[in-house]
Amino acid sequence: MEYDNCTEKQALRKIKESDKARAVYHDFFTGYKWGKSQNYDMTINSVLGTEACVNMILNAVNQNFENKEKA
């Protein structure tokens, strides 16, 4: 709001418009629907907290490296 010198209502409208444009761009160029979890390699519920999320990511990365070393 401060950056664009606008009201909260105007800022929320700008965010919504920007998100919609990003989704349209993404869908067109990837052929996948924006926001669908099956289109991502990993999704994490951040409600678990930062430390738990970091540990999940590190475990996934380490597992990936271990699998590549075995191949």
mmCIF file as Biopython writes it, N, C-alpha, C and O atoms, coordinates in Angstrom:
data_model
#
loop_
_atom_site.group_PDB
_atom_site.id
_atom_site.type_symbol
_atom_site.label_atom_id
_atom_site.label_alt_id
_atom_site.label_comp_id
_atom_site.label_asym_id
_atom_site.label_entity_id
_atom_site.label_seq_id
_atom_site.pdbx_PDB_ins_code
_atom_site.Cartn_x
_atom_site.Cartn_y
_atom_site.Cartn_z
_atom_site.occupancy
_atom_site.B_iso_or_equiv
_atom_site.auth_seq_id
_atom_site.auth_asym_id
_atom_site.pdbx_PDB_model_num
ATOM 1   N N  . MET A ? 1  ? 0.827  -1.177  0.000   1.0 0.0 1  A 1 
ATOM 2   C CA . MET A ? 1  ? 0.000  0.000   0.000   1.0 0.0 1  A 1 
ATOM 3   C C  . MET A ? 1  ? 0.880  1.251   0.000   1.0 0.0 1  A 1 
ATOM 4   O O  . MET A ? 1  ? 0.605  2.222   -0.706  1.0 0.0 1  A 1 
ATOM 5   N N  . GLU A ? 2  ? 1.932  1.207   0.799   1.0 0.0 2  A 1 
ATOM 6   C CA . GLU A ? 2  ? 2.833  2.354   0.865   1.0 0.0 2  A 1 
ATOM 7   C C  . GLU A ? 2  ? 3.593  2.523   -0.446  1.0 0.0 2  A 1 
ATOM 8   O O  . GLU A ? 2  ? 3.752  3.641   -0.938  1.0 0.0 2  A 1 
ATOM 9   N N  . TYR A ? 3  ? 4.064  1.406   -1.012  1.0 0.0 3  A 1 
ATOM 10  C CA . TYR A ? 3  ? 4.839  1.439   -2.252  1.0 0.0 3  A 1 
ATOM 11  C C  . TYR A ? 3  ? 4.024  2.011   -3.409  1.0 0.0 3  A 1 
ATOM 12  O O  . TYR A ? 3  ? 4.518  2.842   -4.170  1.0 0.0 3  A 1 
ATOM 13  N N  . ASP A ? 4  ? 2.768  1.561   -3.539  1.0 0.0 4  A 1 
ATOM 14  C CA . ASP A ? 4  ? 1.904  2.009   -4.626  1.0 0.0 4  A 1 
ATOM 15  C C  . ASP A ? 4  ? 1.006  3.183   -4.240  1.0 0.0 4  A 1 
ATOM 16  O O  . ASP A ? 4  ? 0.210  3.663   -5.047  1.0 0.0 4  A 1 
ATOM 17  N N  . ASN A ? 5  ? 1.147  3.635   -2.995  1.0 0.0 5  A 1 
ATOM 18  C CA . ASN A ? 5  ? 0.337  4.745   -2.502  1.0 0.0 5  A 1 
ATOM 19  C C  . ASN A ? 5  ? -1.148 4.501   -2.783  1.0 0.0 5  A 1 
ATOM 20  O O  . ASN A ? 5  ? -1.816 5.290   -3.451  1.0 0.0 5  A 1 
ATOM 21  N N  . CYS A ? 6  ? -1.639 3.375   -2.247  1.0 0.0 6  A 1 
ATOM 22  C CA . CYS A ? 6  ? -3.034 3.025   -2.481  1.0 0.0 6  A 1 
ATOM 23  C C  . CYS A ? 6  ? -3.673 2.529   -1.189  1.0 0.0 6  A 1 
ATOM 24  O O  . CYS A ? 6  ? -2.990 2.286   -0.194  1.0 0.0 6  A 1 
ATOM 25  N N  . THR A ? 7  ? -4.978 2.387   -1.223  1.0 0.0 7  A 1 
ATOM 26  C CA . THR A ? 7  ? -5.714 1.895   -0.063  1.0 0.0 7  A 1 
ATOM 27  C C  . THR A ? 7  ? -5.568 0.383   0.039   1.0 0.0 7  A 1 
ATOM 28  O O  . THR A ? 7  ? -5.087 -0.265  -0.891  1.0 0.0 7  A 1 
ATOM 29  N N  . GLU A ? 8  ? -5.979 -0.169  1.158   1.0 0.0 8  A 1 
ATOM 30  C CA . GLU A ? 8  ? -5.937 -1.620  1.337   1.0 0.0 8  A 1 
ATOM 31  C C  . GLU A ? 8  ? -6.817 -2.311  0.296   1.0 0.0 8  A 1 
ATOM 32  O O  . GLU A ? 8  ? -6.429 -3.337  -0.263  1.0 0.0 8  A 1 
ATOM 33  N N  . LYS A ? 9  ? -7.976 -1.765  0.040   1.0 0.0 9  A 1 
ATOM 34  C CA . LYS A ? 9  ? -8.893 -2.348  -0.943  1.0 0.0 9  A 1 
ATOM 35  C C  . LYS A ? 9  ? -8.245 -2.357  -2.329  1.0 0.0 9  A 1 
ATOM 36  O O  . LYS A ? 9  ? -8.333 -3.354  -3.046  1.0 0.0 9  A 1 
ATOM 37  N N  . GLN A ? 10 ? -7.598 -1.256  -2.711  1.0 0.0 10 A 1 
ATOM 38  C CA . GLN A ? 10 ? -6.929 -1.185  -4.010  1.0 0.0 10 A 1 
ATOM 39  C C  . GLN A ? 10 ? -5.764 -2.169  -4.080  1.0 0.0 10 A 1 
ATOM 40  O O  . GLN A ? 10 ? -5.549 -2.815  -5.106  1.0 0.0 10 A 1 
ATOM 41  N N  . ALA A ? 11 ? -5.017 -2.278  -2.988  1.0 0.0 11 A 1 
ATOM 42  C CA . ALA A ? 11 ? -3.877 -3.200  -2.952  1.0 0.0 11 A 1 
ATOM 43  C C  . ALA A ? 11 ? -4.340 -4.641  -3.102  1.0 0.0 11 A 1 
ATOM 44  O O  . ALA A ? 11 ? -3.730 -5.412  -3.842  1.0 0.0 11 A 1 
ATOM 45  N N  . LEU A ? 12 ? -5.399 -5.009  -2.418  1.0 0.0 12 A 1 
ATOM 46  C CA . LEU A ? 12 ? -5.928 -6.368  -2.520  1.0 0.0 12 A 1 
ATOM 47  C C  . LEU A ? 12 ? -6.415 -6.663  -3.941  1.0 0.0 12 A 1 
ATOM 48  O O  . LEU A ? 12 ? -6.234 -7.774  -4.438  1.0 0.0 12 A 1 
ATOM 49  N N  . ARG A ? 13 ? -7.029 -5.675  -4.593  1.0 0.0 13 A 1 
ATOM 50  C CA . ARG A ? 13 ? -7.469 -5.851  -5.969  1.0 0.0 13 A 1 
ATOM 51  C C  . ARG A ? 13 ? -6.272 -6.045  -6.895  1.0 0.0 13 A 1 
ATOM 52  O O  . ARG A ? 13 ? -6.319 -6.884  -7.795  1.0 0.0 13 A 1 
ATOM 53  N N  . LYS A ? 14 ? -5.200 -5.278  -6.687  1.0 0.0 14 A 1 
ATOM 54  C CA . LYS A ? 14 ? -3.991 -5.415  -7.505  1.0 0.0 14 A 1 
ATOM 55  C C  . LYS A ? 14 ? -3.362 -6.795  -7.321  1.0 0.0 14 A 1 
ATOM 56  O O  . LYS A ? 14 ? -2.910 -7.411  -8.286  1.0 0.0 14 A 1 
ATOM 57  N N  . ILE A ? 15 ? -3.335 -7.269  -6.099  1.0 0.0 15 A 1 
ATOM 58  C CA . ILE A ? 15 ? -2.776 -8.600  -5.812  1.0 0.0 15 A 1 
ATOM 59  C C  . ILE A ? 15 ? -3.605 -9.667  -6.522  1.0 0.0 15 A 1 
ATOM 60  O O  . ILE A ? 15 ? -3.052 -10.571 -7.148  1.0 0.0 15 A 1 
ATOM 61  N N  . LYS A ? 16 ? -4.923 -9.562  -6.424  1.0 0.0 16 A 1 
ATOM 62  C CA . LYS A ? 16 ? -5.808 -10.537 -7.059  1.0 0.0 16 A 1 
ATOM 63  C C  . LYS A ? 16 ? -5.612 -10.541 -8.576  1.0 0.0 16 A 1 
ATOM 64  O O  . LYS A ? 16 ? -5.541 -11.607 -9.188  1.0 0.0 16 A 1 
ATOM 65  N N  . GLU A ? 17 ? -5.526 -9.362  -9.180  1.0 0.0 17 A 1 
ATOM 66  C CA . GLU A ? 17 ? -5.313 -9.258  -10.625 1.0 0.0 17 A 1 
ATOM 67  C C  . GLU A ? 17 ? -3.973 -9.855  -11.035 1.0 0.0 17 A 1 
ATOM 68  O O  . GLU A ? 17 ? -3.882 -10.561 -12.039 1.0 0.0 17 A 1 
ATOM 69  N N  . SER A ? 18 ? -2.937 -9.570  -10.256 1.0 0.0 18 A 1 
ATOM 70  C CA . SER A ? 18 ? -1.603 -10.086 -10.535 1.0 0.0 18 A 1 
ATOM 71  C C  . SER A ? 18 ? -1.568 -11.607 -10.426 1.0 0.0 18 A 1 
ATOM 72  O O  . SER A ? 18 ? -0.980 -12.280 -11.272 1.0 0.0 18 A 1 
ATOM 73  N N  . ASP A ? 19 ? -2.194 -12.144 -9.388  1.0 0.0 19 A 1 
ATOM 74  C CA . ASP A ? 19 ? -2.242 -13.598 -9.207  1.0 0.0 19 A 1 
ATOM 75  C C  . ASP A ? 19 ? -2.984 -14.270 -10.358 1.0 0.0 19 A 1 
ATOM 76  O O  . ASP A ? 19 ? -2.580 -15.336 -10.822 1.0 0.0 19 A 1 
ATOM 77  N N  . LYS A ? 20 ? -4.076 -13.642 -10.821 1.0 0.0 20 A 1 
ATOM 78  C CA . LYS A ? 20 ? -4.840 -14.212 -11.928 1.0 0.0 20 A 1 
ATOM 79  C C  . LYS A ? 20 ? -4.003 -14.217 -13.206 1.0 0.0 20 A 1 
ATOM 80  O O  . LYS A ? 20 ? -4.011 -15.194 -13.955 1.0 0.0 20 A 1 
ATOM 81  N N  . ALA A ? 21 ? -3.284 -13.125 -13.449 1.0 0.0 21 A 1 
ATOM 82  C CA . ALA A ? 21 ? -2.429 -13.044 -14.642 1.0 0.0 21 A 1 
ATOM 83  C C  . ALA A ? 21 ? -1.322 -14.090 -14.586 1.0 0.0 21 A 1 
ATOM 84  O O  . ALA A ? 21 ? -1.003 -14.709 -15.602 1.0 0.0 21 A 1 
ATOM 85  N N  . ARG A ? 22 ? -0.739 -14.291 -13.421 1.0 0.0 22 A 1 
ATOM 86  C CA . ARG A ? 22 ? 0.308  -15.308 -13.267 1.0 0.0 22 A 1 
ATOM 87  C C  . ARG A ? 22 ? -0.254 -16.704 -13.539 1.0 0.0 22 A 1 
ATOM 88  O O  . ARG A ? 22 ? 0.387  -17.521 -14.202 1.0 0.0 22 A 1 
ATOM 89  N N  . ALA A ? 23 ? -1.436 -16.966 -13.031 1.0 0.0 23 A 1 
ATOM 90  C CA . ALA A ? 23 ? -2.052 -18.283 -13.229 1.0 0.0 23 A 1 
ATOM 91  C C  . ALA A ? 23 ? -2.332 -18.531 -14.708 1.0 0.0 23 A 1 
ATOM 92  O O  . ALA A ? 23 ? -2.068 -19.623 -15.212 1.0 0.0 23 A 1 
ATOM 93  N N  . VAL A ? 24 ? -2.861 -17.533 -15.407 1.0 0.0 24 A 1 
ATOM 94  C CA . VAL A ? 24 ? -3.154 -17.676 -16.833 1.0 0.0 24 A 1 
ATOM 95  C C  . VAL A ? 24 ? -1.858 -17.938 -17.598 1.0 0.0 24 A 1 
ATOM 96  O O  . VAL A ? 24 ? -1.810 -18.821 -18.455 1.0 0.0 24 A 1 
ATOM 97  N N  . TYR A ? 25 ? -0.814 -17.180 -17.293 1.0 0.0 25 A 1 
ATOM 98  C CA . TYR A ? 25 ? 0.495  -17.348 -17.941 1.0 0.0 25 A 1 
ATOM 99  C C  . TYR A ? 25 ? 1.032  -18.761 -17.697 1.0 0.0 25 A 1 
ATOM 100 O O  . TYR A ? 25 ? 1.458  -19.447 -18.626 1.0 0.0 25 A 1 
ATOM 101 N N  . HIS A ? 26 ? 1.002  -19.181 -16.434 1.0 0.0 26 A 1 
ATOM 102 C CA . HIS A ? 26 ? 1.494  -20.500 -16.047 1.0 0.0 26 A 1 
ATOM 103 C C  . HIS A ? 26 ? 0.734  -21.606 -16.772 1.0 0.0 26 A 1 
ATOM 104 O O  . HIS A ? 26 ? 1.342  -22.507 -17.351 1.0 0.0 26 A 1 
ATOM 105 N N  . ASP A ? 27 ? -0.579 -21.537 -16.739 1.0 0.0 27 A 1 
ATOM 106 C CA . ASP A ? 27 ? -1.411 -22.566 -17.362 1.0 0.0 27 A 1 
ATOM 107 C C  . ASP A ? 27 ? -1.140 -22.663 -18.865 1.0 0.0 27 A 1 
ATOM 108 O O  . ASP A ? 27 ? -1.048 -23.761 -19.415 1.0 0.0 27 A 1 
ATOM 109 N N  . PHE A ? 28 ? -1.013 -21.520 -19.516 1.0 0.0 28 A 1 
ATOM 110 C CA . PHE A ? 28 ? -0.803 -21.501 -20.956 1.0 0.0 28 A 1 
ATOM 111 C C  . PHE A ? 28 ? 0.533  -22.130 -21.331 1.0 0.0 28 A 1 
ATOM 112 O O  . PHE A ? 28 ? 0.601  -22.961 -22.237 1.0 0.0 28 A 1 
ATOM 113 N N  . PHE A ? 29 ? 1.596  -21.731 -20.633 1.0 0.0 29 A 1 
ATOM 114 C CA . PHE A ? 29 ? 2.934  -22.160 -21.030 1.0 0.0 29 A 1 
ATOM 115 C C  . PHE A ? 29 ? 3.342  -23.534 -20.492 1.0 0.0 29 A 1 
ATOM 116 O O  . PHE A ? 29 ? 4.247  -24.165 -21.038 1.0 0.0 29 A 1 
ATOM 117 N N  . THR A ? 30 ? 2.688  -24.001 -19.432 1.0 0.0 30 A 1 
ATOM 118 C CA . THR A ? 30 ? 3.056  -25.311 -18.885 1.0 0.0 30 A 1 
ATOM 119 C C  . THR A ? 30 ? 2.057  -26.402 -19.246 1.0 0.0 30 A 1 
ATOM 120 O O  . THR A ? 30 ? 2.406  -27.582 -19.275 1.0 0.0 30 A 1 
ATOM 121 N N  . GLY A ? 31 ? 0.822  -26.012 -19.518 1.0 0.0 31 A 1 
ATOM 122 C CA . GLY A ? 31 ? -0.217 -27.004 -19.761 1.0 0.0 31 A 1 
ATOM 123 C C  . GLY A ? 31 ? -0.759 -27.610 -18.477 1.0 0.0 31 A 1 
ATOM 124 O O  . GLY A ? 31 ? -1.559 -28.544 -18.521 1.0 0.0 31 A 1 
ATOM 125 N N  . TYR A ? 32 ? -0.331 -27.087 -17.337 1.0 0.0 32 A 1 
ATOM 126 C CA . TYR A ? 32 ? -0.797 -27.563 -16.037 1.0 0.0 32 A 1 
ATOM 127 C C  . TYR A ? 32 ? -1.606 -26.467 -15.351 1.0 0.0 32 A 1 
ATOM 128 O O  . TYR A ? 32 ? -1.409 -25.278 -15.603 1.0 0.0 32 A 1 
ATOM 129 N N  . LYS A ? 33 ? -2.514 -26.889 -14.484 1.0 0.0 33 A 1 
ATOM 130 C CA . LYS A ? 33 ? -3.356 -25.948 -13.762 1.0 0.0 33 A 1 
ATOM 131 C C  . LYS A ? 33 ? -2.603 -25.376 -12.561 1.0 0.0 33 A 1 
ATOM 132 O O  . LYS A ? 33 ? -2.094 -26.118 -11.720 1.0 0.0 33 A 1 
ATOM 133 N N  . TRP A ? 34 ? -2.543 -24.051 -12.496 1.0 0.0 34 A 1 
ATOM 134 C CA . TRP A ? 34 ? -1.887 -23.330 -11.416 1.0 0.0 34 A 1 
ATOM 135 C C  . TRP A ? 34 ? -2.466 -23.749 -10.059 1.0 0.0 34 A 1 
ATOM 136 O O  . TRP A ? 34 ? -3.684 -23.793 -9.889  1.0 0.0 34 A 1 
ATOM 137 N N  . GLY A ? 35 ? -1.606 -24.048 -9.114  1.0 0.0 35 A 1 
ATOM 138 C CA . GLY A ? 35 ? -2.027 -24.319 -7.750  1.0 0.0 35 A 1 
ATOM 139 C C  . GLY A ? 35 ? -2.388 -25.758 -7.433  1.0 0.0 35 A 1 
ATOM 140 O O  . GLY A ? 35 ? -2.618 -26.081 -6.267  1.0 0.0 35 A 1 
ATOM 141 N N  . LYS A ? 36 ? -2.444 -26.627 -8.418  1.0 0.0 36 A 1 
ATOM 142 C CA . LYS A ? 36 ? -2.782 -28.029 -8.168  1.0 0.0 36 A 1 
ATOM 143 C C  . LYS A ? 36 ? -1.553 -28.743 -7.598  1.0 0.0 36 A 1 
ATOM 144 O O  . LYS A ? 36 ? -0.491 -28.746 -8.220  1.0 0.0 36 A 1 
ATOM 145 N N  . SER A ? 37 ? -1.696 -29.336 -6.434  1.0 0.0 37 A 1 
ATOM 146 C CA . SER A ? 37 ? -0.552 -29.942 -5.744  1.0 0.0 37 A 1 
ATOM 147 C C  . SER A ? 37 ? 0.089  -31.074 -6.530  1.0 0.0 37 A 1 
ATOM 148 O O  . SER A ? 37 ? 1.288  -31.316 -6.386  1.0 0.0 37 A 1 
ATOM 149 N N  . GLN A ? 38 ? -0.673 -31.767 -7.353  1.0 0.0 38 A 1 
ATOM 150 C CA . GLN A ? 38 ? -0.096 -32.876 -8.128  1.0 0.0 38 A 1 
ATOM 151 C C  . GLN A ? 38 ? 0.886  -32.386 -9.190  1.0 0.0 38 A 1 
ATOM 152 O O  . GLN A ? 38 ? 1.612  -33.192 -9.773  1.0 0.0 38 A 1 
ATOM 153 N N  . ASN A ? 39 ? 0.920  -31.089 -9.449  1.0 0.0 39 A 1 
ATOM 154 C CA . ASN A ? 39 ? 1.851  -30.528 -10.425 1.0 0.0 39 A 1 
ATOM 155 C C  . ASN A ? 39 ? 3.181  -30.107 -9.806  1.0 0.0 39 A 1 
ATOM 156 O O  . ASN A ? 39 ? 4.021  -29.520 -10.489 1.0 0.0 39 A 1 
ATOM 157 N N  . TYR A ? 40 ? 3.379  -30.393 -8.546  1.0 0.0 40 A 1 
ATOM 158 C CA . TYR A ? 40 ? 4.593  -30.004 -7.840  1.0 0.0 40 A 1 
ATOM 159 C C  . TYR A ? 40 ? 5.335  -31.247 -7.357  1.0 0.0 40 A 1 
ATOM 160 O O  . TYR A ? 40 ? 4.721  -32.280 -7.093  1.0 0.0 40 A 1 
ATOM 161 N N  . ASP A ? 41 ? 6.638  -31.143 -7.246  1.0 0.0 41 A 1 
ATOM 162 C CA . ASP A ? 41 ? 7.436  -32.250 -6.733  1.0 0.0 41 A 1 
ATOM 163 C C  . ASP A ? 41 ? 7.215  -32.442 -5.241  1.0 0.0 41 A 1 
ATOM 164 O O  . ASP A ? 41 ? 7.255  -33.567 -4.743  1.0 0.0 41 A 1 
ATOM 165 N N  . MET A ? 42 ? 6.984  -31.354 -4.532  1.0 0.0 42 A 1 
ATOM 166 C CA . MET A ? 42 ? 6.796  -31.445 -3.090  1.0 0.0 42 A 1 
ATOM 167 C C  . MET A ? 42 ? 5.905  -30.295 -2.631  1.0 0.0 42 A 1 
ATOM 168 O O  . MET A ? 42 ? 6.085  -29.148 -3.041  1.0 0.0 42 A 1 
ATOM 169 N N  . THR A ? 43 ? 4.951  -30.619 -1.781  1.0 0.0 43 A 1 
ATOM 170 C CA . THR A ? 43 ? 4.161  -29.579 -1.134  1.0 0.0 43 A 1 
ATOM 171 C C  . THR A ? 43 ? 4.272  -29.791 0.365   1.0 0.0 43 A 1 
ATOM 172 O O  . THR A ? 43 ? 4.312  -30.923 0.848   1.0 0.0 43 A 1 
ATOM 173 N N  . ILE A ? 44 ? 4.322  -28.692 1.085   1.0 0.0 44 A 1 
ATOM 174 C CA . ILE A ? 44 ? 4.517  -28.757 2.537   1.0 0.0 44 A 1 
ATOM 175 C C  . ILE A ? 44 ? 3.486  -27.874 3.214   1.0 0.0 44 A 1 
ATOM 176 O O  . ILE A ? 44 ? 3.237  -26.750 2.776   1.0 0.0 44 A 1 
ATOM 177 N N  . ASN A ? 45 ? 2.889  -28.379 4.276   1.0 0.0 45 A 1 
ATOM 178 C CA . ASN A ? 45 ? 1.963  -27.600 5.085   1.0 0.0 45 A 1 
ATOM 179 C C  . ASN A ? 45 ? 2.785  -26.790 6.082   1.0 0.0 45 A 1 
ATOM 180 O O  . ASN A ? 45 ? 3.290  -27.340 7.061   1.0 0.0 45 A 1 
ATOM 181 N N  . SER A ? 46 ? 2.920  -25.502 5.840   1.0 0.0 46 A 1 
ATOM 182 C CA . SER A ? 46 ? 3.778  -24.669 6.675   1.0 0.0 46 A 1 
ATOM 183 C C  . SER A ? 46 ? 3.257  -24.504 8.095   1.0 0.0 46 A 1 
ATOM 184 O O  . SER A ? 46 ? 3.947  -23.942 8.945   1.0 0.0 46 A 1 
ATOM 185 N N  . VAL A ? 47 ? 2.051  -24.986 8.362   1.0 0.0 47 A 1 
ATOM 186 C CA . VAL A ? 47 ? 1.513  -24.953 9.721   1.0 0.0 47 A 1 
ATOM 187 C C  . VAL A ? 47 ? 2.404  -25.777 10.656  1.0 0.0 47 A 1 
ATOM 188 O O  . VAL A ? 47 ? 2.392  -25.581 11.872  1.0 0.0 47 A 1 
ATOM 189 N N  . LEU A ? 48 ? 3.168  -26.690 10.081  1.0 0.0 48 A 1 
ATOM 190 C CA . LEU A ? 48 ? 4.049  -27.544 10.873  1.0 0.0 48 A 1 
ATOM 191 C C  . LEU A ? 48 ? 5.183  -26.762 11.514  1.0 0.0 48 A 1 
ATOM 192 O O  . LEU A ? 48 ? 5.796  -27.242 12.468  1.0 0.0 48 A 1 
ATOM 193 N N  . GLY A ? 49 ? 5.471  -25.583 11.018  1.0 0.0 49 A 1 
ATOM 194 C CA . GLY A ? 49 ? 6.545  -24.757 11.557  1.0 0.0 49 A 1 
ATOM 195 C C  . GLY A ? 49 ? 7.781  -24.809 10.676  1.0 0.0 49 A 1 
ATOM 196 O O  . GLY A ? 49 ? 7.975  -25.747 9.902   1.0 0.0 49 A 1 
ATOM 197 N N  . THR A ? 50 ? 8.606  -23.793 10.808  1.0 0.0 50 A 1 
ATOM 198 C CA . THR A ? 50 ? 9.790  -23.652 9.963   1.0 0.0 50 A 1 
ATOM 199 C C  . THR A ? 50 ? 10.746 -24.818 10.114  1.0 0.0 50 A 1 
ATOM 200 O O  . THR A ? 50 ? 11.196 -25.381 9.116   1.0 0.0 50 A 1 
ATOM 201 N N  . GLU A ? 51 ? 11.061 -25.187 11.336  1.0 0.0 51 A 1 
ATOM 202 C CA . GLU A ? 51 ? 12.044 -26.256 11.569  1.0 0.0 51 A 1 
ATOM 203 C C  . GLU A ? 51 ? 11.570 -27.584 10.980  1.0 0.0 51 A 1 
ATOM 204 O O  . GLU A ? 51 ? 12.352 -28.288 10.341  1.0 0.0 51 A 1 
ATOM 205 N N  . ALA A ? 52 ? 10.321 -27.927 11.183  1.0 0.0 52 A 1 
ATOM 206 C CA . ALA A ? 52 ? 9.796  -29.180 10.636  1.0 0.0 52 A 1 
ATOM 207 C C  . ALA A ? 52 ? 9.823  -29.154 9.110   1.0 0.0 52 A 1 
ATOM 208 O O  . ALA A ? 52 ? 10.150 -30.161 8.482   1.0 0.0 52 A 1 
ATOM 209 N N  . CYS A ? 53 ? 9.486  -28.022 8.513   1.0 0.0 53 A 1 
ATOM 210 C CA . CYS A ? 53 ? 9.496  -27.907 7.052   1.0 0.0 53 A 1 
ATOM 211 C C  . CYS A ? 53 ? 10.915 -28.036 6.503   1.0 0.0 53 A 1 
ATOM 212 O O  . CYS A ? 53 ? 11.141 -28.724 5.508   1.0 0.0 53 A 1 
ATOM 213 N N  . VAL A ? 54 ? 11.862 -27.376 7.149   1.0 0.0 54 A 1 
ATOM 214 C CA . VAL A ? 54 ? 13.265 -27.473 6.727   1.0 0.0 54 A 1 
ATOM 215 C C  . VAL A ? 54 ? 13.734 -28.916 6.813   1.0 0.0 54 A 1 
ATOM 216 O O  . VAL A ? 54 ? 14.394 -29.407 5.897   1.0 0.0 54 A 1 
ATOM 217 N N  . ASN A ? 55 ? 13.407 -29.596 7.892   1.0 0.0 55 A 1 
ATOM 218 C CA . ASN A ? 55 ? 13.803 -30.994 8.052   1.0 0.0 55 A 1 
ATOM 219 C C  . ASN A ? 55 ? 13.194 -31.885 6.975   1.0 0.0 55 A 1 
ATOM 220 O O  . ASN A ? 55 ? 13.858 -32.795 6.478   1.0 0.0 55 A 1 
ATOM 221 N N  . MET A ? 56 ? 11.937 -31.636 6.610   1.0 0.0 56 A 1 
ATOM 222 C CA . MET A ? 56 ? 11.295 -32.421 5.559   1.0 0.0 56 A 1 
ATOM 223 C C  . MET A ? 56 ? 11.998 -32.207 4.219   1.0 0.0 56 A 1 
ATOM 224 O O  . MET A ? 56 ? 12.212 -33.159 3.469   1.0 0.0 56 A 1 
ATOM 225 N N  . ILE A ? 57 ? 12.354 -30.971 3.922   1.0 0.0 57 A 1 
ATOM 226 C CA . ILE A ? 57 ? 13.047 -30.671 2.671   1.0 0.0 57 A 1 
ATOM 227 C C  . ILE A ? 57 ? 14.421 -31.327 2.658   1.0 0.0 57 A 1 
ATOM 228 O O  . ILE A ? 57 ? 14.802 -31.946 1.665   1.0 0.0 57 A 1 
ATOM 229 N N  . LEU A ? 58 ? 15.160 -31.197 3.742   1.0 0.0 58 A 1 
ATOM 230 C CA . LEU A ? 58 ? 16.492 -31.803 3.817   1.0 0.0 58 A 1 
ATOM 231 C C  . LEU A ? 58 ? 16.415 -33.321 3.690   1.0 0.0 58 A 1 
ATOM 232 O O  . LEU A ? 58 ? 17.248 -33.928 3.017   1.0 0.0 58 A 1 
ATOM 233 N N  . ASN A ? 59 ? 15.431 -33.933 4.324   1.0 0.0 59 A 1 
ATOM 234 C CA . ASN A ? 59 ? 15.254 -35.383 4.207   1.0 0.0 59 A 1 
ATOM 235 C C  . ASN A ? 59 ? 14.963 -35.790 2.770   1.0 0.0 59 A 1 
ATOM 236 O O  . ASN A ? 59 ? 15.484 -36.799 2.293   1.0 0.0 59 A 1 
ATOM 237 N N  . ALA A ? 60 ? 14.145 -35.025 2.086   1.0 0.0 60 A 1 
ATOM 238 C CA . ALA A ? 60 ? 13.825 -35.334 0.687   1.0 0.0 60 A 1 
ATOM 239 C C  . ALA A ? 60 ? 15.061 -35.194 -0.190  1.0 0.0 60 A 1 
ATOM 240 O O  . ALA A ? 60 ? 15.308 -36.036 -1.053  1.0 0.0 60 A 1 
ATOM 241 N N  . VAL A ? 61 ? 15.830 -34.147 0.021   1.0 0.0 61 A 1 
ATOM 242 C CA . VAL A ? 61 ? 17.060 -33.935 -0.763  1.0 0.0 61 A 1 
ATOM 243 C C  . VAL A ? 61 ? 18.046 -35.063 -0.497  1.0 0.0 61 A 1 
ATOM 244 O O  . VAL A ? 61 ? 18.616 -35.622 -1.434  1.0 0.0 61 A 1 
ATOM 245 N N  . ASN A ? 62 ? 18.251 -35.401 0.769   1.0 0.0 62 A 1 
ATOM 246 C CA . ASN A ? 62 ? 19.182 -36.474 1.117   1.0 0.0 62 A 1 
ATOM 247 C C  . ASN A ? 62 ? 18.734 -37.811 0.533   1.0 0.0 62 A 1 
ATOM 248 O O  . ASN A ? 62 ? 19.562 -38.586 0.053   1.0 0.0 62 A 1 
ATOM 249 N N  . GLN A ? 63 ? 17.443 -38.085 0.569   1.0 0.0 63 A 1 
ATOM 250 C CA . GLN A ? 63 ? 16.904 -39.324 0.002   1.0 0.0 63 A 1 
ATOM 251 C C  . GLN A ? 63 ? 17.161 -39.373 -1.497  1.0 0.0 63 A 1 
ATOM 252 O O  . GLN A ? 63 ? 17.507 -40.422 -2.039  1.0 0.0 63 A 1 
ATOM 253 N N  . ASN A ? 64 ? 16.992 -38.239 -2.164  1.0 0.0 64 A 1 
ATOM 254 C CA . ASN A ? 64 ? 17.229 -38.156 -3.601  1.0 0.0 64 A 1 
ATOM 255 C C  . ASN A ? 64 ? 18.699 -38.457 -3.919  1.0 0.0 64 A 1 
ATOM 256 O O  . ASN A ? 64 ? 18.986 -39.193 -4.863  1.0 0.0 64 A 1 
ATOM 257 N N  . PHE A ? 65 ? 19.621 -37.900 -3.145  1.0 0.0 65 A 1 
ATOM 258 C CA . PHE A ? 65 ? 21.047 -38.156 -3.369  1.0 0.0 65 A 1 
ATOM 259 C C  . PHE A ? 65 ? 21.397 -39.619 -3.109  1.0 0.0 65 A 1 
ATOM 260 O O  . PHE A ? 65 ? 22.183 -40.213 -3.846  1.0 0.0 65 A 1 
ATOM 261 N N  . GLU A ? 66 ? 20.813 -40.197 -2.061  1.0 0.0 66 A 1 
ATOM 262 C CA . GLU A ? 66 ? 21.070 -41.597 -1.754  1.0 0.0 66 A 1 
ATOM 263 C C  . GLU A ? 66 ? 20.584 -42.492 -2.883  1.0 0.0 66 A 1 
ATOM 264 O O  . GLU A ? 66 ? 21.267 -43.445 -3.258  1.0 0.0 66 A 1 
ATOM 265 N N  . ASN A ? 67 ? 19.415 -42.195 -3.424  1.0 0.0 67 A 1 
ATOM 266 C CA . ASN A ? 67 ? 18.878 -42.993 -4.537  1.0 0.0 67 A 1 
ATOM 267 C C  . ASN A ? 67 ? 19.745 -42.883 -5.784  1.0 0.0 67 A 1 
ATOM 268 O O  . ASN A ? 67 ? 19.918 -43.866 -6.503  1.0 0.0 67 A 1 
ATOM 269 N N  . LYS A ? 68 ? 20.292 -41.698 -6.049  1.0 0.0 68 A 1 
ATOM 270 C CA . LYS A ? 68 ? 21.148 -41.513 -7.216  1.0 0.0 68 A 1 
ATOM 271 C C  . LYS A ? 68 ? 22.470 -42.255 -7.046  1.0 0.0 68 A 1 
ATOM 272 O O  . LYS A ? 68 ? 23.013 -42.783 -8.016  1.0 0.0 68 A 1 
ATOM 273 N N  . GLU A ? 69 ? 22.991 -42.299 -5.820  1.0 0.0 69 A 1 
ATOM 274 C CA . GLU A ? 69 ? 24.259 -43.007 -5.568  1.0 0.0 69 A 1 
ATOM 275 C C  . GLU A ? 69 ? 24.090 -44.510 -5.752  1.0 0.0 69 A 1 
ATOM 276 O O  . GLU A ? 69 ? 25.026 -45.183 -6.184  1.0 0.0 69 A 1 
ATOM 277 N N  . LYS A ? 70 ? 22.907 -45.053 -5.431  1.0 0.0 70 A 1 
ATOM 278 C CA . LYS A ? 70 ? 22.659 -46.482 -5.550  1.0 0.0 70 A 1 
ATOM 279 C C  . LYS A ? 70 ? 22.484 -46.906 -7.002  1.0 0.0 70 A 1 
ATOM 280 O O  . LYS A ? 70 ? 22.729 -48.058 -7.359  1.0 0.0 70 A 1 
ATOM 281 N N  . ALA A ? 71 ? 22.059 -45.964 -7.830  1.0 0.0 71 A 1 
ATOM 282 C CA . ALA A ? 71 ? 21.772 -46.298 -9.243  1.0 0.0 71 A 1 
ATOM 283 C C  . ALA A ? 71 ? 23.025 -46.487 -10.066 1.0 0.0 71 A 1 
ATOM 284 O O  . ALA A ? 71 ? 22.941 -46.769 -11.261 1.0 0.0 71 A 1 
#
